[in-house]
């Protein structure tokens, strides 16, 4: 509470925020905010694990873009850590927020490429254009974009990639 008050007054302290990062929470909304604090503090693995539960917060489900394929199951941690499963199944990764988040989240695509993950990406036309441009700058192969006729074995919101694939550190930079 103190951290929230200080932040509202423009005086957040690191100690206040870090105290909240260790707070026990059960409420999904509080867990969502704890995730953001943990990410801010560089506690990536804990932050992404908390952030993975964001879809249980009603306010987020109303505002953010939900799954484009309601019949396709969500990717699980077990599947994401199974190289044989990944080599034989197609995953749809979809943008859930705005263009800035698409640009930020595109940092994980080269890591997925290195893991030989078979994935396609779904976003708005502007989001796709951003990712295409960033991949071109980096010299990565063309992005496989979602096609209406494609079949997917699992789907994954873009900002669940770090948690599901166990990316514990800060995301790598996109542009040199």
Secondary structure, DSSP 4 states (H G I P E B T S, - for coil): -HHHHHHHTT---HHHHHHHHT----SHHHHHHHHHHHHHTT-HHHHHHHHGGGGG-HHHHHHS---S-TTSPBP-HHHHT-HHHHHH--EEEE--S-HHHHHHHGGGHHHHHHTT--EEEE--HHHHHHHHHHHHHHTPPPPPBP-TT---SEEEEGGGHHHHHT--SPPPPS--
